[in-house]
Amino acid sequence: MISVPVIVLLSLACSSFILSAFFLWQEIGEINRKLPDREQISYWGMHPMKMAKVKSEYKGLYPSGKIDLMRRLFQYVGFAFMVLLLIPLGFFK
């Protein structure tokens, strides 16, 4: 039987990852607003090279922008909840 802490931590982790994805899409939208049509970044198919391009383009276009910070914050919080999820699952016993 799955316990309540497992459900709560998994829900918090998933919510954090979803918010991180929304901030990523917002970040790509802000970048695409300033780029010509043929240079715009697609919203789908993320990989490390594309993430590096998104991050560098965003920092170049918006040096004081906070969207990338919020995306990373929710991403790290999601990973933290996933690690905390290991405790009630008995991984450290």
Secondary structure, 3 states (H helix, E strand, C coil): CCCHHHHHHHHHHHHHHHHHHHHHHHHHHHHHHHCCHHHCCCCCCCCHHHHHHHHHHHHHHCCCCCHHHHHHHHHHHHHHHHHHHCCCCCCCC
